[in-house]
Amino acid sequence: MQRSAVRPSPIFLGLLALTVGAGFLAALGGETAARAGVFLLVLGGWAVSLCLHEFGHALVAYRGGDWSVQSKGYLTLNPARYTDPVLSLLLPILFLAIGGIPLPGGAVWINHGSLRSRGIESWVSLAGPLTNLVIGIVLAVVVGTAGPSDAAMVTDYFTGDTTANALWAGLAFLALLQLSAFILNILPVPGLDGWGAIQPFLSYEARAFGAKARQWAPLILFAVLIGVPGASGVFWDVVESLFGAVGGNEVAAAIGNELFFFWR
């Protein structure tokens, strides 16, 4: 691979710088600044993770035989190079800010005919959500080992000082969102990565159905999560179980959620 093909783009570096700057704002600012810092930290971190998610797809595809992803610029982490930057970056951020639903981004275009095996096709699809899983685990471990204890977070919460550990709360909430994106994306629903992982092993009829349903099936899923009583609760119960299993600080994540949705 040429060095320029894998060098992070200025857009990605800008998103990363915004996220880091927001982290400092959350850690060092006063109450208003800390709340703004958490909001920007979570949004910026989510945008960075979307770029890494798409990069994961592209990197595994490149290693698996689809060298066209290099010429398309998919290995530069540049969202402007994605098949649909609006679906890949802007809409997921908007849905996150409005309703807290971790809407998956639109996948990069992969030339499946160039991939060497059905197994590689499956791994290309899994690479994106597995990236979210790794990010979520790393953030949860960092907060769990370097951040305040549950007792300290509870004390802050009940004394009304929710911004005292705003940085850790924001990182914990971002970790929770990464795990929710992983679980949502591995569901075997046409249009999601979980379907892409099993699609190479399905019958022709099933693949044809998936091709037709991929445009509307995710929308139906999100409508169910938002509109069907209890559906969202079941989903978040699974997410929180995984979050707890990897050592996530649930109190910190709850405070981070409250700080992020400051208008509620």
Secondary structure, 3 states (H helix, E strand, C coil): CCHHHHCCCHHHHHHHHHHHHHHHHHHHCCHHHHHHHHHHHHHHHHHHHHHHHHHHHHHHHHHCCCCHHHHCCHHHCCHHHCCCHHHHHHHHHHHHHHHCCCCCCCCCCCCHHHCCCHHHHHHHHHHHHHHHHHHHHHHHHHHHHHCCCHHHHHHHHHCCCCCCCHHHHHHHHHHHHHHHHHHHHCCCCCCCHHHHHHHHHCCHHHHHHHHHHCCCHHHHHHHHHHHCCCHHHHHHHHHHHHHHHCCCCHHHHHHHHHHHCCCC
